[in-house]
Structure formats: C-alpha cells, structure tokens
C-alpha cells in the first residue's frame, strides 16, 4: 500500500510539459498599394488639369471613397502653383482653401467639382530634392443603385384646370363647410 501511495504521489508531482506554441505572426506593413498600370484612372475628374510634362509615379488603388495619384516634375513650385490656380478656375473647379509655405517649398489646395472634393499638394521629392512631387487626392464618383432611385413621374395634366379657376363661394352651405 505504501508503494501504491508513493506511486500516486509521484504521479501528481511530475512536471507538466507545456505544449510548444508558435511564434506570433510578423505584422505585415499595410502601406498603399498601386494599380497595375500607371495610366490615369477613368474615375478622375473630367478636365482635371495635370501639369504639362509631369510624369505619373504612382496610381494608388482606392482606399474607401478616395484615390491618390502621384506625379513628379522638374518645374519650380511658383510655376506649378500659378498653373494650378489658373487651370482649376478655368475648368470650373471651386477652390475651398489654399496654403503656401515658401520656406518648405510646399503648397496645398483643396477644391470641389460638382460636390466631389479633391486636393493638390506640391512638395519636394523625397528621392531627388531638385524635383517636385504633385500629390492629387480626390473622391471617387458615387455609384448610385438604380433600384433605390424613385422612378420619374410624368403627368399628362397641364395647368391648374377648371376647378382651381373658380372663385371660392363666399356663403358655403353647411354640407360644403363639413367637406
């Protein structure tokens, strides 16, 4: 009996071996992703001014309702600022705010076109400080579900008609008063 007791006691005291655990997965940096081509997307504003000679560097995939396109140019900031101010106004874009910081060689301009917001930012390129980056961000056009739109009603009646043309009765009967 003592041997059985000792066996039970040693069985309870055996160290438990922890199950091996896998190392936590490495966090993957989720940066912006580019479209497969560097062509201007079809959802870009109509008549959006693009600085002449600017090269497309990145066309980002949409993030939510916004898209970003990055260009580079050899032009100076004052040339590009003057171009965008003039062209946005000529093409009926409503400029909502503009900020220039000459010491940092940066300019930002927020605008709207038919209720869709967008912005243009100019700043020195990270890779080559002699070049300027043009960062265009804009809202994608809304996709309206046709099943949610009420049908247009067309009536064949023109004008107010005969009853509307009659003068009100100055002495209505009791029956007319109740109706």
N, C-alpha and C positions, 0 to 999 in steps of 0.2 A: 504494500500500500504506500509506503514511503517512496518507493521508486516511481509509482504512478503519480504521486503528488509532485515529485521533483520534475517529472516529465511535463506535467501540465504547467507548472510554474515556469519552466524554461521556455515552453512554447509561447507563453504570454509575453515574455520579455525579449523575444527575438526582434531585432531591429527591422522595421518596415522599410523596404526599399522603395524609394519614390520612383514613380513612373517617369521616364525621361520626357521632357517637354521640348517641343520645337521652339527654336528662337523666334522672337516676334518678327513678322514680315517687315522688310525695309520699306519705309514710307516712300512712295513714288512722288516725285515732284510733279505737280499738275500745272504746268505752265500753259500759255496759249498755244493752240495748235494751228498750223497753217493749212490752207486749202491746197489741193494737189497742183493747181496751176497758179501762176502769177497774173492772171487776167482779171480785169475789173469785173466785179460781180454785176449781174443784171439787176440786182435789187438796189444798186446805188442810185442816189437822187438823179432825176433827169437834168441834164445840162449842168452837172456839178463841175465847177472849174477845177482843173488839175493843172498845176504849174507846168508850163511848157518845158520839156526836156527832163522832167522828174522821172526817175526810174522806180518801178514798183519793187519793194524789198520783201514785203510780207502781205498776204491777204489772209487774215485770221478767219477761222470758222466762227460762225455766230455764237455769241455767249448770251443766252437769254434772248432779248429782243435787240441786242446791239451787235454791230460788226465793226472791225477795225482794219484799216488799210494803212500800211506804212510805205512812204516813198523816201527817196534821197535825191538831193540836188546839189549842184555846185554853186548855185546862186547865193547872193547875200540875203540876210534877213530883211533889210529895208526893201529890197526889190520884191521879195515874196509877199511881204505884208501889204505893200501897195497893190500888187496884183490881186490878192485875195479880197481885199476890201472893195476894189473896183468891180471885180467879176461877180462877187456874191450879190452886190447891189444891182448890177445889170441884169442878172438872171432871176430877180425877184426872191432872193433869199433874205429873210428878215434877221439881221444881226441883233442878238439879245444882249451880248456882252463881249468886251474885248479888253485884253490886258497885255501890255508890252513891258518887258523888263530888259532894256538895252544892255545893262551890265552883264546879264546872264545870257544874252543873245537868245531870248525866248519870247514867244508871242502866242497867245491863245485867243480863240474867237469862237463863241457859241452862237449858233444860228438855228433858225427853223425854216422849213419849207413845207407848206401845206399842213402845218401842225406836227410834222415829224422833226424832232430835234437832231442836231448834229454839232460837231466841233472840229476845228482845225487847230493843231498845235505845231509850232515850229520850234526846233531846238537843235543844238549841235549834235552831230552823230557821236555815238559812244566809241565807234571804231576809228573814225577819222574826223578830227575836230575841224578840218577845213570844209567839210560837207555839212549840210543841214538835213535834218530829218523832218519830214512832213507827216504828221500823225493825224489821220482822218478817222473819226468815230461817228457813226450815225445809227439811227434807229431803223430797223427793218420795217418794210411796209406791213400793215396789218393784213392778216388773212381772214377774211370775213366768211363765215359759214353761211352759205346760201339758204340752208334750211332754217336758219334763225332770223332771216330778214322777212319782214312782212311784205306781202305782195302789194303792188301799187294798185290802188282802186281807181278805176275810170268810171265816171258817171256820165250819163247821156243827157243830163238836165243842165240847161244853161240859164243863168239868171235866177232871180228870186221867185218868179212865177206870179200867177194871178192873185192868190190869197195874200201874199205879202204886200201887194199893191193896194189892198183895201184899207180904208181908214178904220181905226177901231171904233166900235159902237159906243157912243157916249152914254147911253142908257141901256145896259145889258139887262136881260131878264134874269130871274133867279136861277133858272136852269143853266144859262150861259155863265153866270158867276161861279157856279159849282164846278164847271168843266174848266 
